Amino acid sequence: IGKWIMTKADLVDVIADGADLSRIKAEEILNLTLDTIKSTVVKGNTMQLVGFGSFSPGSRAARMGRNPKTGEAIKIAASKTVKFSAGKSFKDALNKR
């Protein structure tokens, strides 16, 4: 399995080509989609895209860590995060079922 990174510009090109849209329109659609997912999760809600997966808010508790250079103990503050859970058809595609 090779390592390849798709950039946002690459995704805009795929959308533009696949939907026969201008790059500008494809980028507007992608930005609107990403902004909708982001604002939904920021409000504390889950965004479920059936067949693809779900984005939901999560949290990390405060904990103690170590500075890898010095070995000194440091306190890592609690923080919020985003969880992604792949949907069944996504997992099936990955596992070729």
matplotlib code that plots the C-alpha trace (Angstrom):
import matplotlib.pyplot as plt

x = [0.0, 1.5, 1.4, -0.3, -1.8, -4.8, -4.9, -8.0, -7.1, -6.9, -10.4, -11.7, -10.4, -12.1, -15.4, -15.2, -14.4, -16.9, -19.8, -18.9, -18.5, -16.1, -13.3, -14.7, -18.2, -16.7, -14.6, -17.7, -19.6, -16.7, -16.2, -20.0, -19.9, -16.8, -18.2, -21.5, -19.7, -17.5, -20.4, -22.5, -19.8, -18.8, -22.4, -22.0, -24.0, -23.1, -23.0, -23.9, -23.3, -25.0, -22.7, -19.7, -19.4, -20.1, -18.2, -18.9, -17.4, -15.2, -13.0, -9.6, -9.1, -6.2, -3.2, 0.4, 3.0, 6.7, 8.9, 10.6, 13.8, 14.3, 12.1, 10.5, 6.9, 4.4, 0.7, -1.3, -4.6, -8.0, -9.1, -11.9, -11.5, -13.4, -14.1, -14.7, -16.3, -16.4, -19.8, -20.4, -20.1, -16.8, -15.4, -16.7, -15.0, -11.7, -12.0, -13.3, -16.4]
y = [0.0, 3.3, 6.5, 9.4, 12.6, 14.2, 17.9, 20.1, 21.3, 17.7, 17.0, 20.2, 18.9, 15.5, 17.1, 19.6, 16.8, 14.3, 16.7, 18.7, 21.9, 24.8, 24.6, 27.7, 26.1, 22.8, 24.6, 26.5, 23.2, 21.6, 24.6, 24.6, 20.9, 21.2, 24.3, 22.5, 19.5, 21.8, 24.0, 20.9, 19.3, 22.7, 23.0, 19.6, 17.6, 14.6, 14.8, 11.4, 10.7, 7.4, 4.9, 7.1, 7.8, 10.1, 13.1, 13.8, 15.9, 14.3, 15.2, 14.4, 14.5, 16.4, 14.1, 14.1, 13.6, 13.9, 16.2, 13.8, 15.9, 16.5, 13.8, 16.4, 15.7, 18.2, 18.7, 18.4, 20.3, 18.9, 19.5, 19.0, 16.9, 15.5, 11.8, 10.1, 6.7, 5.1, 3.7, 0.1, 0.4, 2.4, -0.4, -3.0, -1.3, -1.1, -4.8, -5.7, -7.4]
z = [0.0, -1.1, 0.9, -0.9, 0.5, -1.2, -0.7, -0.7, -4.1, -5.4, -3.9, -5.5, -8.9, -8.4, -7.5, -10.4, -12.9, -11.5, -11.3, -14.5, -12.4, -12.5, -9.9, -8.2, -7.8, -6.7, -4.1, -2.8, -2.4, -0.6, 1.7, 2.5, 3.3, 5.5, 7.3, 7.9, 9.5, 11.6, 12.8, 13.7, 15.8, 17.4, 18.6, 20.3, 17.8, 15.7, 11.9, 10.4, 6.8, 6.2, 4.4, 5.1, 8.8, 11.7, 13.1, 16.8, 19.6, 22.1, 25.0, 26.5, 30.2, 31.7, 32.3, 33.1, 30.3, 29.9, 27.9, 25.5, 25.5, 29.2, 30.7, 32.9, 34.0, 32.5, 32.9, 29.7, 29.9, 29.2, 25.6, 23.2, 20.0, 17.1, 16.7, 13.4, 13.2, 9.8, 8.6, 7.7, 3.9, 4.4, 6.6, 4.1, 1.2, 3.1, 4.0, 0.5, 1.7]

ax = plt.figure().add_subplot(projection="3d")
ax.plot(x, y, z, "-o")
ax.set_aspect("equal")
plt.show()
